[in-house]
Amino acid sequence: MLSNARIAVLGAGKMGETLISSLLQAQVVDKKHLVATTKHGQRAEMLAEKYGIEATTDNRQAAVGADVLLLCVKPQVVLEVLSEIAESVDVGQLVVSVAASVTTKLIEDGLQKEVPVIRAMPNTPCLIRQGMTGLCAGRFANDEQLQRADFIFKQVGRTVCVDEKHMDAVTGLSASGPAFIYVVIESMAEGGVKAGLPRSVATELAAQAVLGAASMVLETGEHPALLKDAVTTPAGCTIDGLMELEEGGLRVTLIKTVFKATQRASELVESN
């Protein structure tokens, strides 16, 4: 999918560097075809030395001749970067943006031409190649270009393609979701400590329980409710724990949490 493609990573922060590292590790792109940009020259030098790629502080220069532009800058500076590179970008290039809540239309309008744009919403587990990324295509992007973007993000985890109207929900559920799960893990571990376990043991048990349960959902394809029932034996300890969860309103709280995060995601561009 990326054979001989020149890729420019504009804004090589944590996510940008993760994509660089993963693409190189997977050997799906040659380092001589990668260029990265950063705000500071010192970081550009570090990236060049660490990965053996071209790195610069000049977004305009990096955009020239790139087949794929990975726009990894913060949402509040997207318009500024688009104005920098607009003259360097043509309709034969593919722009893939990971800027939260920034619509494909905003990017298309910022480039002032019918450039194919793919919007991506990855989450932080991408840093260990266990991420989840939601993708959607702009008005001028075709299926082949969407597949190319999908291939890129499959190097850092799973992907799902959705209509753009669902991207705020992807942000609220998948991008924000790890933070919610960290609270669950922390709380379960605290329960273990209350029951007498050492904190390190309790944390490991809780984290592995979450990892294992998530893997069961993904690998079996079973509904979570069925998997829950398989653990819940009559008159056992699990049902007592589930009753406490219901009384505490965990189910409704998590539903409202995701919905609130989704609402906030829809407001990010305006607030920036």
N, C-alpha and C positions, 0 to 999 in steps of 0.2 A: 504493500500500500504506500510505502514511503520511499521506494527504490529511487535513488538519485535525487530525491526531493530536497530542496534547500529550505531549512526551517529557521525562522527567526523568532526567538523568545523575547518578547518585549516586556521587560520588568521581571528579571530573574530573581525574585524573592524566594520564599520557601517553596511555594507551589511551582514557580517557574523552574527552580533548580531541581525539584523533584522530578519534573517531566524530563528535563535534560538528562539527569542521572538514569532514569528508568528507560528512556529510549536508547541510550548508549549501552546499558547493561543487557537489554533485550536484543541488541545488535540489529535493530531495525532501521537505524540511520547511521551514517558515517559521520564521525566528529568533524570532518572537513566541510560537511554540509550544514553544520549548526552554527548559528551566531546568536549571542545573547546580549541584552542591554541591561544596564543598571543605572541608578541615579549617580552613584559615586564611582570614581575611577579606581579606587583601591579594591572595591568588590569586583569590578570588571577584571582586574589583574588576577585576583584570586580564582575566579571562575575559569579564566583562560589557562592558568597554571594547573588547576585541579583536574579539569576535564580535557584539556588540549584542544579547546574550541576557540573560535574568534569571539571576543567580548569587547563591548564598546559602551560609551555613554550616549551615543548618537542614534536615536530611534529612526530618524530619517534614512541614515546610511544603511542600517540593518534591514530596513524594509525593502530596499531596492533589490529586485531580482529574487526575492524569497518566494517560494511556491506556497508555503504555509506561514502565516503570521499568528503566533500564539500570543494573544493580548492578555498578559498576566498582571496588569497594574491594578491599583485600587480603584474602586468605582468613582471616587471623587476626582480622579485625574484622567479618566478615560477621554473626555472631550478635549482636554489639552493635548494628549498624545495623538488623538485622531487628527487634530489640526496640524500637528507636526508632520505626520506621515501621509496625509491626504494626497499630496502631489506625487508621492513616491509609489502609491498603490494603484494597481490597475485591475480591471475586471477578470483577468486571468489568474489572480491570486486568491487564496482562501484565507479568510480571517476567522480565527477561533478565539472567542473571548471567554475568560473565566471570571470576569468582573461581576460580582454579585448584583443581581437585580437590574443590570443594564440590558435593555432590550436590543434585539437585533435591529429594529428600526432606528433606534438612536445611533447605533454604530453606522448603519447604512447612510443615514442622513449626515453624520459627521464626516464620512468619507466623500460625500457628494457625488457618488456614482454607484452603479449597480454591481457592487462587489458582493460575491457570495460570503455570507456570514453564518457561522455556527456559534450558538451560545452554549456554554458548558457550565455546570454547577457541580464541581467536585467537593469532597469533604476531606478533613485533615487526615484520616487514616490512609489516604493516598501516599502520605509520607513514608509508610512502611509497605506500600503496594497492596493494601487491603482496603482500598477506598471504594466509594460509590459515586458515580458521576451521572448526572442527568444531562441530556443533550437535546437541543431542538434546532431546527433549520430556519434561517431567515428567508425572505421572499425570493432571493436570487440564487440560493444554494440548491443543488440537486442531490439525488440519492447517493451518487458516488462520492460527492464531497462530504456528505453526512457520514458515510461509511469510513471515510479517511479519518475524520475527527474521532469517530467511535474507536477505530483501531489505535489511535494515539492514547486515548484514555483507558483502553483495556490493558495498557502496559502498567497501570497503577491500580488496577482493581476491576470491579464490575461496572457495567454501563447500562443505561436504559434511555431509550429515545421517546420523547413525549412531545405533545403540542406545546407551543410556547405559553399558552394560557395556564399550563400546569407548572411552569417553572418556579413560581413563588412558593407553591406547595412543596416542590422538590427541595427548595432552599430551607423551608421551615421544618421539614421532616428529616431529610438526609444530611444537609449541610450543618444544621444546628443540632441534629439528633445525637451525635457523639457526646455533646455536653450533657444532654439529658441522661444518657446511659451512664456517664461517669458518676452522676449523682446517685443513680440506682446502685452501681457497684459500691460506691462509698457507703451508702446506707446499709446494704447487705453486709458489708464487712463490719460496720459498726455493730450490727446485730450479732455477728460472730464473736466480736470482742465482748459484748454484753454476756454472751453465753460462755465466755472463758477462754476463747482462742487467742493466741498471740496475734497482734495486728497484721504482721507480715503474712502469716498463714491465712488469716481471714480474708485479706485482700486478694491473695492468690486464688483461694477457693472461689471467691465471688466473681473475679474476673474470668476465670476459666469456665465457671458455670454459664456466664453470659456468652462467652465465645462458643462454647459447646452447643448451647441452646440455639444460637443464631445459625450455626452450621447445620444443625438438624433441620431448621426451617428451610434453608437454602438448598440443601442436598437432597432432602426427601420430597420437597414440594408439598408437604402436608400443611393443612391449615394449622396455625399455632394453637387453636382451641383443641384440636384433636391430639396434638403432642402434649398439651397440658393435661388432658384427661388421662393419657397413658402413664403419667407420673403420679396421678392422684388416685391412690388406692382407698377403698372404703375404710372409714374410721381411722385413717392414717394421719401422719403429722402434716402432710402437704395440704390437705383440705383445711386443717386448722389455720395454717399460714395464709391460704387463699382467702379465708373468711376475714382475716385481719386486713388484708389488702383491700377487699371490697368495703369493709367498714371505714377504712381510711380514705377511700375515694381515689385510690391510685389510678384506676382505669379512666375515670372522668377527668382527673387532673392532667394525665398525659395527653388525652384528646384535646383538651383546652390549651395545653402548652404548645402542641404542634400548630394548632389553628392560630394562636396568638403570634407565634413566630412567623407564620405564613403572612399574616396581616402586616407585620412589621417589614417583611421582605418587600412587599409591594410599595412601601413608602420610602425605601432607602434612597432611590435616585432623587426623589423630590427633596429629601432632607439634606442631601449632599449638594 
